[in-house]
Amino acid sequence: MGSETSIAWTNHSYNPWWGCQRVSPGCERCYAEAFSKRVGLTVWGPKTERRFFGDKHWREPLRWNRHAKAAGERRRVFCASMADVFEDREDLVEPRARLFRLIEECTDLDWLLLTKRPENVRRHAVQGGWHGSLPKHVWLGTTAESQAYADERIPELLKVPASVHFVSYEPALGPLTLSGAACDRCFRPVYAREDDDGGEVDGAPMCQFCTHEATFDWFGLGLSWVIIGGESGGHARPFNLAWARDVIDECEEADAACFMKQVGARTIDTDCRVGTYAPEDKRSIAAAKALDLGTRTFNLVLTHDGKGGDPAEWPEDLRVREFPA
């Protein structure tokens, strides 16, 4: 819960508390919930207590900050891997305010706050003492495991001023596009206008929510970093490498940073660029069924790393690990 972390895109992970509750399909195989249960803690769900820590734990980031300053380099802190900072509970009001005060002290660290509840950020930020934009060394992100949750959460994310806005496309549960038209007034996705026969009408798409013409996409409205990852674990849901390629291409086109974290434990490649083609393999058949591929040919990607986190085992075009400038 402190200095050491296996998360490839951060230097440290810090948890001001443990515990959360599920809010969407991305939570169904939550590693944090499973780990909590393995160590005998019941901290998941709306009625369970959260696990809090003493003063020694709260001093850890101050030490990391001193080391970063002495080294003359910025280091990243993922907060929180075992919780959601913006979960809406009365018992988290004071710990969250204490966290914000700690973050303000640690100015040589970049704090990465990732949430599935971006609609709560502005209210909790004000409640905890932050007004207007977030501190410059706070990066704000949201999880978008599918297009539906991207469409719901990214507009809420972009409404909060921050130096870096990022999206975690993990666990990736379906194809995702981030470069479609978006409204620069309410940040919601918008689509091409259609006539009565369903044909596309020329001109800028119109926002159905505020009737404003869309002239930007989410990258143009401030999204600057995307993390991609397939699901890990014994019951991982399938991840198609074609989904990752599409998002990597979008990031490159938009000059946004992209970080391919892992290909997951149940990975296929419908582009058939790499892997072991095993049409009779039980895993291959199960993956095809889960993704409704029918008899379509594809490759089953087998990795020695159970999470698929070793870039040396990936196709070369997926070995992208960038950070925002």
C-alpha positions as CSV (number, residue, x, y, z in Angstrom):
1,M,0.0,0.0,0.0
2,G,3.0,2.2,-0.3
3,S,6.3,2.7,-2.1
4,E,6.6,-0.5,-4.2
5,T,4.2,-1.0,-7.1
6,S,3.9,-3.2,-10.1
7,I,1.8,-0.7,-12.0
8,A,3.9,0.2,-15.0
9,W,2.7,3.7,-15.5
10,T,3.5,5.1,-12.0
11,N,6.4,5.3,-9.6
12,H,4.4,4.9,-6.4
13,S,0.9,3.9,-5.4
14,Y,-0.7,5.5,-2.3
15,N,-4.0,4.6,-0.6
16,P,-5.4,6.9,2.0
17,W,-7.9,4.2,2.8
18,W,-9.1,0.8,1.4
19,G,-12.5,-0.1,0.2
20,C,-15.1,0.8,-2.4
21,Q,-18.3,-0.5,-4.1
22,R,-19.0,-1.6,-7.6
23,V,-20.5,0.9,-10.0
24,S,-20.2,-0.6,-13.5
25,P,-19.2,-3.7,-15.5
26,G,-15.5,-2.8,-15.2
27,C,-15.8,-3.5,-11.4
28,E,-17.0,-7.1,-11.8
29,R,-13.5,-8.7,-11.6
30,C,-12.0,-6.0,-9.4
31,Y,-8.4,-7.0,-8.3
32,A,-8.6,-4.7,-5.3
33,E,-11.8,-6.3,-4.0
34,A,-10.3,-9.8,-4.5
35,F,-7.1,-8.8,-2.8
36,S,-8.9,-7.4,0.2
37,K,-10.8,-10.6,0.6
38,R,-7.6,-12.7,0.4
39,V,-6.1,-10.8,3.3
40,G,-9.3,-11.2,5.4
41,L,-10.8,-7.7,5.0
42,T,-14.5,-6.9,4.3
43,V,-14.3,-3.4,3.0
44,W,-16.3,-3.6,-0.2
45,G,-19.9,-2.6,-0.6
46,P,-22.2,0.4,0.5
47,K,-22.6,-0.6,4.1
48,T,-19.1,-2.0,5.0
49,E,-16.6,0.2,6.8
50,R,-13.5,1.4,5.0
51,R,-10.0,0.6,6.3
52,F,-8.1,3.7,7.5
53,F,-4.4,4.1,8.4
54,G,-2.3,5.8,11.0
55,D,0.1,8.8,10.8
56,K,3.1,6.8,9.8
57,H,1.3,5.8,6.6
58,W,0.3,9.4,5.9
59,R,4.0,10.5,6.1
60,E,5.1,8.1,3.3
61,P,4.4,10.5,0.4
62,L,6.3,13.3,2.2
63,R,9.4,11.0,2.1
64,W,8.9,10.3,-1.6
65,N,8.5,14.0,-2.2
66,R,11.9,14.7,-0.5
67,H,13.6,12.0,-2.6
68,A,12.1,13.3,-5.8
69,K,13.2,16.9,-5.0
70,A,16.7,15.7,-4.1
71,A,16.9,13.8,-7.4
72,G,15.7,16.8,-9.4
73,E,12.9,14.8,-11.1
74,R,9.2,14.5,-10.9
75,R,7.7,11.2,-9.9
76,R,4.2,9.9,-10.3
77,V,1.8,8.7,-7.5
78,F,-1.3,6.7,-8.4
79,C,-3.9,7.5,-5.8
80,A,-5.8,5.2,-5.0
81,S,-5.3,1.6,-6.2
82,M,-7.5,0.1,-3.5
83,A,-10.2,2.7,-3.4
84,D,-11.9,5.6,-5.2
85,V,-11.0,9.0,-3.9
86,F,-14.3,10.4,-5.0
87,E,-16.7,7.8,-3.6
88,D,-19.6,9.6,-2.0
89,R,-19.6,8.7,1.7
90,E,-19.8,10.8,4.9
91,D,-16.9,8.9,6.5
92,L,-14.6,9.9,3.7
93,V,-15.1,13.7,3.9
94,E,-12.3,14.3,6.5
95,P,-9.8,11.7,5.1
96,R,-10.3,13.2,1.6
97,A,-9.6,16.7,2.9
98,R,-6.5,15.4,4.7
99,L,-5.4,13.8,1.4
100,F,-5.8,17.1,-0.4
101,R,-3.7,18.8,2.2
102,L,-1.0,16.2,1.8
103,I,-1.1,16.5,-2.0
104,E,-0.6,20.3,-1.6
105,E,2.6,19.6,0.5
106,C,4.0,17.2,-2.1
107,T,4.6,19.5,-5.0
108,D,7.5,17.5,-6.4
109,L,5.1,14.6,-7.1
110,D,2.5,14.3,-9.8
111,W,-0.6,12.9,-8.2
112,L,-2.8,10.7,-10.5
113,L,-6.4,10.6,-9.3
114,L,-8.4,8.0,-11.2
115,T,-12.1,7.7,-10.6
116,K,-15.2,5.9,-11.9
117,R,-17.2,8.8,-10.4
118,P,-16.1,12.0,-12.2
119,E,-19.5,13.5,-11.6
120,N,-18.5,13.9,-7.9
121,V,-15.1,15.5,-8.4
122,R,-16.0,19.2,-8.5
123,R,-18.3,18.9,-5.4
124,H,-15.7,16.9,-3.4
125,A,-12.9,19.2,-4.5
126,V,-14.7,22.2,-3.1
127,Q,-15.7,20.4,0.0
128,G,-12.1,19.4,0.6
129,G,-10.8,22.9,0.1
130,W,-9.9,23.0,-3.6
131,H,-11.7,25.8,-5.6
132,G,-11.6,26.4,-9.3
133,S,-9.0,24.2,-11.0
134,L,-7.1,21.4,-9.4
135,P,-3.5,22.0,-8.3
136,K,-1.1,21.8,-11.2
137,H,0.6,18.6,-10.0
138,V,-2.8,16.7,-10.0
139,W,-3.7,14.7,-13.0
140,L,-7.4,13.8,-13.2
141,G,-8.5,10.6,-14.9
142,T,-11.6,8.4,-15.4
143,T,-12.1,4.8,-16.3
144,A,-13.8,4.1,-19.7
145,E,-14.1,0.3,-20.0
146,S,-16.5,0.6,-23.0
147,Q,-18.0,3.2,-25.3
148,A,-21.1,3.6,-23.1
149,Y,-19.0,4.6,-20.1
150,A,-16.7,6.8,-22.1
151,D,-19.7,8.7,-23.4
152,E,-21.0,9.0,-19.8
153,R,-17.8,9.8,-17.8
154,I,-15.5,11.7,-20.1
155,P,-17.8,14.7,-20.4
156,E,-17.9,14.9,-16.6
157,L,-14.1,14.6,-16.4
158,L,-13.5,17.4,-18.9
159,K,-15.8,19.8,-16.9
160,V,-13.2,19.9,-14.1
161,P,-10.1,22.1,-15.0
162,A,-6.9,20.1,-14.6
163,S,-3.4,20.2,-16.0
164,V,-3.7,16.7,-17.4
165,H,-7.0,14.8,-18.2
166,F,-6.5,11.1,-18.8
167,V,-8.6,8.0,-19.5
168,S,-7.9,4.5,-18.4
169,Y,-9.3,2.1,-21.0
170,E,-8.9,-0.8,-18.5
171,P,-10.3,-3.4,-18.3
172,A,-11.1,-2.9,-22.0
173,L,-14.4,-4.7,-22.6
174,G,-15.3,-3.6,-26.1
175,P,-14.2,-1.3,-28.9
176,L,-13.7,2.4,-28.1
177,T,-13.4,5.6,-30.1
178,L,-12.3,8.8,-28.5
179,S,-12.0,11.0,-31.5
180,G,-15.7,11.4,-32.5
181,A,-17.2,14.8,-32.5
182,A,-17.9,16.3,-29.1
183,C,-19.7,19.5,-27.9
184,D,-17.4,22.2,-26.7
185,R,-20.1,23.6,-24.5
186,C,-21.2,20.5,-22.5
187,F,-18.5,18.0,-23.6
188,R,-21.0,15.3,-24.6
189,P,-20.4,13.1,-27.7
190,V,-22.5,14.1,-30.7
191,Y,-23.2,12.4,-34.0
192,A,-23.8,13.3,-37.6
193,R,-27.2,14.7,-38.4
194,E,-29.6,12.5,-40.3
195,D,-32.5,13.2,-42.5
196,D,-35.9,11.5,-42.3
197,D,-34.6,8.5,-44.3
198,G,-31.6,8.0,-42.1
199,G,-29.2,9.6,-44.5
200,E,-26.3,11.8,-43.2
201,V,-26.8,15.5,-43.5
202,D,-23.9,17.8,-44.4
203,G,-22.6,20.2,-41.9
204,A,-21.3,20.1,-38.3
205,P,-23.0,17.6,-36.0
206,M,-25.4,19.1,-33.6
207,C,-25.4,18.4,-29.9
208,Q,-28.8,16.9,-28.9
209,F,-28.4,18.2,-25.4
210,C,-27.7,21.9,-25.8
211,T,-28.3,22.3,-29.6
212,H,-24.8,23.5,-30.1
213,E,-22.7,22.6,-33.1
214,A,-19.8,20.3,-32.3
215,T,-16.5,21.4,-33.7
216,F,-14.1,19.4,-31.4
217,D,-13.4,15.9,-30.2
218,W,-12.4,14.9,-26.7
219,F,-8.7,15.3,-27.6
220,G,-9.3,18.8,-28.8
221,L,-11.2,19.5,-25.5
222,G,-8.4,18.5,-23.2
223,L,-7.9,14.8,-23.2
224,S,-4.2,14.2,-23.3
225,W,-3.4,10.7,-22.2
226,V,-4.9,7.2,-22.6
227,I,-3.9,4.0,-20.7
228,I,-4.9,0.7,-22.4
229,G,-5.1,-2.7,-20.7
230,G,-6.8,-6.0,-21.1
231,E,-8.2,-7.8,-18.0
232,S,-6.1,-10.1,-15.9
233,G,-7.0,-13.0,-13.6
234,G,-8.4,-16.5,-13.9
235,H,-11.9,-15.2,-15.1
236,A,-10.7,-12.4,-17.3
237,R,-13.0,-11.3,-20.1
238,P,-11.6,-11.3,-23.6
239,F,-9.5,-8.4,-25.0
240,N,-9.1,-7.9,-28.7
241,L,-5.9,-6.3,-29.8
242,A,-7.7,-4.7,-32.7
243,W,-9.4,-2.4,-30.1
244,A,-6.0,-1.3,-28.8
245,R,-4.7,-0.6,-32.2
246,D,-7.7,1.7,-33.0
247,V,-7.1,3.7,-29.8
248,I,-3.3,3.9,-30.4
249,D,-4.0,5.2,-33.9
250,E,-6.4,7.8,-32.6
251,C,-3.9,9.0,-30.0
252,E,-1.2,9.3,-32.6
253,E,-3.5,11.3,-35.0
254,A,-4.4,13.6,-32.1
255,D,-0.8,14.0,-30.9
256,A,-1.9,12.6,-27.5
257,A,0.1,10.3,-25.3
258,C,-0.8,6.6,-25.1
259,F,0.4,3.9,-22.7
260,M,-0.2,0.3,-23.5
261,K,-0.1,-1.3,-20.0
262,Q,-1.0,-5.0,-20.6
263,V,-2.7,-7.3,-23.1
264,G,-4.5,-9.2,-20.3
265,A,-4.9,-12.9,-19.6
266,R,-7.5,-13.8,-22.3
267,T,-6.3,-12.1,-25.4
268,I,-7.2,-12.5,-29.1
269,D,-6.1,-10.8,-32.3
270,T,-8.7,-10.6,-35.0
271,D,-6.1,-8.9,-37.2
272,C,-4.2,-12.3,-37.1
273,R,-0.9,-10.5,-36.8
274,V,0.6,-12.5,-33.9
275,G,-0.1,-15.4,-31.6
276,T,-0.9,-19.1,-31.8
277,Y,-3.8,-20.0,-34.0
278,A,-5.6,-22.7,-32.1
279,P,-9.1,-23.2,-33.6
280,E,-9.8,-26.3,-31.4
281,D,-8.3,-24.9,-28.2
282,K,-10.9,-24.5,-25.5
283,R,-9.7,-20.9,-24.6
284,S,-9.9,-19.9,-28.3
285,I,-13.5,-21.3,-28.6
286,A,-14.6,-19.5,-25.4
287,A,-13.1,-16.2,-26.6
288,A,-14.8,-16.5,-29.9
289,K,-18.1,-17.2,-28.2
290,A,-17.7,-14.3,-25.7
291,L,-17.0,-11.8,-28.5
292,D,-19.6,-13.2,-30.9
293,L,-17.0,-14.0,-33.6
294,G,-18.7,-17.1,-34.9
295,T,-16.3,-19.0,-37.1
296,R,-14.2,-16.0,-37.9
297,T,-10.5,-16.8,-38.0
298,F,-8.3,-15.2,-35.3
299,N,-5.2,-15.7,-33.3
300,L,-5.2,-16.6,-29.7
301,V,-2.4,-14.7,-28.0
302,L,-0.6,-16.7,-25.4
303,T,1.9,-15.0,-23.0
304,H,4.1,-16.2,-20.2
305,D,3.2,-13.2,-18.1
306,G,-0.3,-14.0,-16.7
307,K,-1.3,-10.3,-17.0
308,G,0.2,-10.0,-20.5
309,G,2.3,-7.1,-19.1
310,D,5.7,-7.8,-20.9
311,P,6.0,-5.7,-24.0
312,A,8.5,-8.1,-25.4
313,E,5.7,-10.6,-25.9
314,W,3.5,-8.2,-27.8
315,P,3.3,-7.3,-31.5
316,E,5.8,-4.5,-32.1
317,D,3.1,-2.0,-33.1
318,L,1.6,-2.2,-29.6
319,R,4.8,-1.4,-27.7
320,V,3.7,2.1,-27.0
321,R,4.4,3.6,-23.6
322,E,4.2,7.4,-23.6
323,F,3.5,10.0,-20.9
324,P,1.9,13.4,-21.4
325,A,4.3,16.3,-21.9
